Amino acid sequence: MEAGDESASTPQEDKRLFTPGPLNTRLEVRQAMLRDLGSRDAAFISTVKDIRRGLLELAGVSDEVFTAVPMQGSGTFSVEAVLQTASPRDGAKVLILSNGAYGRRQAKVCQAAGIPYTLREFPEDRALDVSAAEELLASDSFTTVTAVHCETSSGVLNPVQKMGQAVRRLQPHAAFVVDSMSAFGAVPLDLEEAGVDYLVSSANKCIEGVPGFAFAICRLKHLETTKGNSRSLSLDLYEQWFNLESTGQFRFTPPTHTMLAFHRALRHLLSAGGVATQADRYRSNNVTVKRGLTELGFRQLVRDGDDCYIITSFLCPSDPLFSFSKLYRGLSERGLVIYPGKVTEADCFRVGNIGDLHQEDMVRLVEGVRDVLKEMGVTTPVRY
């Protein structure tokens, strides 16, 4: 560091992240990463075991029926691990029920792995149509059926419980896979009632850890039949599970610091009341920001009833003075970070309500949007 350069030693105040992840995390979660542990240390092996047990507790399922399998990498790594492992090498056929970017990503995974699939796309701004899905399920035979719980690209909440019940009724031998990346830990879901065989989520979403690993909650009865299915060495969910059960260890180097942080976040969530408590705070955050932006004239992409309190997409106004890039920059300068839209049919932006965000943060965001609109010369209520 050059003399007089204090930037490297002066901590900057964290911006407030109104995004679907990575998120703002609690100080004690970050502090948990200050400890160095070897991957074969007894203390770390015990931590991994407790994480796996805690995930089943959060999901409300028994370890006699389900198991939790952590995998290195982002959420997509674990989605790919599940699709690779749950789909047999011979005779596989995956039905992907998609209404957004993350359903389409599953199709890319299958294509890259050479797994036969059918992609059925639904409108991005509304929940999956159960009746239409039932027609598909009745018309062909599938080994795997997938759906996204909360489609992060838009904020749509899909009826995965009804979908799962339809799969059980019409395709009883198929594995039902739920990508619950942005919902698990804050949106209630009865895995048994929904007939879920594999649920995938990530450390840096509603449990409020930091990026570095994801996990699958797997029905043992199905997972035990999948040896040799994976087309990938490192993304073999069966072998990862088998090694964890046999030795307590990851097959390859685990993200030790990330897992220490996640352990702290998970234990905090469970002791604070679990899914119901997290849902209450996120729902309250969502109500505040939707009310505030609606008063400014903004419209939602997704209608009430199909939306989820995890993240909300707002349509960009037609006012020629409005610019999303200027809105983003103006908010960022105020320490507030939002996300651009991620749908193909509409010009929009997204506001997340998860992470270590509270009422004062949501109020501050609404005030920030109002101030930046004024700076741009955009009158309120905004015009469409």
N, C-alpha and C positions, 0 to 999 in steps of 0.2 A: 504493500500500500504506500503510495507516495505521501510525502509530508503534506499535511494539511487536508488530505482526502479522508473525510470522516464518513463517507457514504457507506463504506463496507462494514463499519462498526456501529452505525446508528440504525437501530431497528425502525422499520417503517410500519405505520399502522395498517393492519390488514384491511383490504376493501371488503365490503359486504357482498357476498356472491349470491345473487338471485338466479341461480342456475341449477340444472339437474345433476351436477357433480362434475368435478370435485367441488366440495362444499366448505363453508366455514365450519371449523371444528372447535370443540372446547379445549381450553388450555391444558387440562389434565390429560386429554387424549394425545396431544402433541408431546407433552412431557414424558409420556410412557415410552416414546421412541429414544429417549436419552440413555437407555440401558442396552448394552451390548451382550447378546447371548449367542452361543454357538447353536447350530441347528440340531446337534445331537445332545445338547445339555439336557439334563433331566428336567430343569425348570422350564425350558422351552417346550419339550415334549408334553409336559403337564399342561402348559398354556394351550397348545393345539387341541389337546383332548378336551379341555374345558370349553374352548370355542365351539367345537363340534357339538358338545352336549348342550351348550347355551343356544345354539342355532335351532336345535330341535325343540327346546323349551319355548323359544320365541315363536316357532311355527305351530306349537301346540300339538306335536305328534310324539309318538312313542318310539324309543330306540329299538323296539322289537319289530317295528314295521318300516321305519325310515332310518337313513343315515345321512350325515352331512359330510360332504367331500370338498375341502378347499383346494383351489388350483391357482398357481401363479398366473399373473397377468390381469388384464382388464376383464370386464364382464363378457365381452365377445369371446374371449378365450374359453370361458366356461360354457357358453352357449355352443361353441364349436365342439368342445369336448363331449357334451351331452349328445349332440346330433351324430357325432362320429361313433360314439359308444352305444347309443340306444338303437341305432339302425344296423340291422344285420348285413353282413357282406353279400349274402345271396338273397334276392327277393325283396330288398328294401324298397319302400315307397313312402315318402314323407309328404303329408299334406300340410302346407303352410297357410294359415288363415291370417292374412295381413291387411292392415289399414294404415301403414306408415313405413318409415325408413327402416325400422328395426325388424319388421317382418320380412322386408325385402333383403335385408342383410342375411337373414337365415337362408334365403334362396342362394345367395352368393356363396355361403359356407357349403351348402350341399353341392353346388356346381363345382367348386374348387376340389371337393373331396370325391367327386364322382358318385354321389349318392342320388339316385333317381328321386325326383320330387315334383309335386304339383303346387304351383303358387296361385292361390285364389285371392285376388286383391279386392278390397272393399273401399268405399269412400274414406278419405283421410280425416274428415271432420265429424265422423259419427261412429258409434260403437259397432262392433261386428254384428252382422245379422245372423242370429241363431238359426232361423228357419232356412236361410240359404245354405248355411253350413251343414245343416241336417240333410238337405238334399244331396250335397256332395258326399257326405259320409255314407249315405244309403246307396250311392251310385257306383262305388268302387271299393277296393280293398286297400287298406293302408297299414303299414307297420308302425308309423309314428305320426302323431298329429300335434301341431304346435300353434300356440297363440301368445300374444303379448298382453300382459296384464294391464299396465298403464303404458300406452304408446307415447314415449317421451317426446317424440318429434312434434306432437300436437297437443298432448294433454288429455287424450281420450282414455276413458276407463272402459275396458272391455269386460263383457259378462263371462268371465272364464269359468265360473262355477257352472253356469248353464251349458257352456260349451263342453266342459268335462263330462257332465252328466249325459250329454248327447253322444259323446265318444264312447262312454261305457256301454250305452244302450245299443249303438249301431256298429261300433267297431271294438268289441270287448277285448280283443287280443292286441290292440294297438297301444303303444305307450303315449300318454298325454304329457306334453312338455309345455311348461309355462315360463316364459321370460318375464320374471317379476322384478326386473332390474331396479326400476324406480318406484316400486310399490311395497316390496317385502319389508316388513318392520313397521309400516305405518298404515297400510290398507288391509283390513281384515280379510282373510281367506281361509276357509276350512279345507285343508288339503284332502281329507277323506271324503267330504261331501262333494268336492269338485273332481274327485277321481284323479288327482294329479300324481303322476309317476316321477316326474323330475321338475323341480322348481329351481330357477337360476337367479341369483342376485349378486351384488357386488359390495365390497367393503366400504366404498365411499358414497353410498346413497343414504337410505333412510336410517341406517344404524349409525351413521355419522362417524365412520372411520376415515382413513386416508387411502388413496389409490395404491394398488400393488397386488391385490388378489381378489378373486371372486369365489363363488362356491355354488355347489348344487346340493339340494336336499332331494335324496333319491329313495324311491321305494325299493327296499332290499330285494323283494321277490323278483323284481324285474332286473335290477342291477346285477344280481348273481348269475343271470343268464347271458351276460354280454361279453364274457371273456373272448378276446380275439376279434371283436367287431371293429375296433378303432383302426382307421387307416393312418393314424399318426402315433408316433412314439411318445412325444411329450404331452399330447392331449388325450391320452388313454385314461378315461375316468375310472374304468374298472381296475386297472393296475394301480392307479393312485389310491383308490379305496383299499385295495388288497394290501398295499404296502403300509398304509396308515393303520390298518387293523393288525397287521403282523408285527410291525416294529414301532408304531407311533410316530413315524417319520415320513416326510415327503420323499419322493423318489429322487428329486433333484433339489438344488438349493432353494430353500423357502425364503420368502420376504420377511425376515425375522422382525425387523423394526415395525413394519406395517401391521404385522399380526399382534405385536404387543399393544399398538395403538388401538386396534380393533377390539382386542380383548377388554381393554378399559372401557371403550364405548359401549360394547355389548353388555357388559356387567352393569354399567350405569343405566342403560335402557331397561334391562330386566328389573332392576331394583326400583326404578321410577314408575313402573306400571306397564311396561311393554307396549304392545301395538296400540292399545286404546289411548294411552297417554300421548304417544307420539302423534297419533291421528288427531287428537284434540288440538294440539298446538299448531300443526300444519293446517288444519281446517280453519282455525281462527286466523292464521296468517293469510290464507287464501281469501277469506271473506273480506278482510280489511283491504287488500290490494285490489280485489275486483270491484268493491264498492267505490274506492278512491278513483280508479281509472275510468270506471263507468260514469262517474260524476264529471270527469273531464271529457266525456263523449266517446271514449274508446269502446269498440265492440269486440266480443269474443269470437274466435274462430269456431269453437265447439259450443253447441247449445247446452244449456243447463240440463242435467240429467245424464248426459253422455260424458261430461267432463269430470276430471279428477282434481282433488285439492293439492296434488303434488306439484303440478306445473300448469300454467294457463297461457294459451296463445292469444294475442290481441292483434286484430287486423290493423295494418298501417293506414292512416287517414289519406284521403285523396288530395288534401291541401297541398298545392305545389311548393309551399314553403317548408313542408315537413320533409325531413330526411332522417332515416333510421341511423345512418352513420353519425350524424350530428347528435342525435338523441343518445346514442351509445357513448360517444366521446364526452358529451356534457355530463352524463351520469357518472362515467368512469372518473372524470376529474373531481367529482364529489365523493368518490370512494364507493360507488354503487355500480355493480356489474350485472347486466342482463344478457340474454342470448338472442341472436337472430332466429327467425323462424326456420323450420326444417321440413316444410311440406312443399309439394310441387304445385299445388293448385291455388295458393293464395300468398300474398305479400303480408307477412306478419312478423311479430317478435314474441319471445317467450319470457315469462317471469316465473321463476321457481320459488317455492315456499318452504323448502326443506333445508336441512343443516341447522347450525346453531343460529337461527334467525328467530326474532321475537317481534311482538307488536310494534315496539318503537322502531324497529328496522323497516317494517312495512310502511309505517306512516312516513318515515324519512324518505323512502323510495317514491311514494306518491307525491310528496312535496318536491322532490327532485325532478320528477317528470314535469310537474306544473311549471317549475322555474325554467327548465330547458326549453319547453314549448314557448314560453314567453320570450326567451332569448332568440329563438328562431323566428319569432313573429307570427306563430301559429295561434289563431284565436281558439278559445274554448267556449262551448264544447266543440271538439274537433269535428271536421266535416268528412263525409263519405260520399 
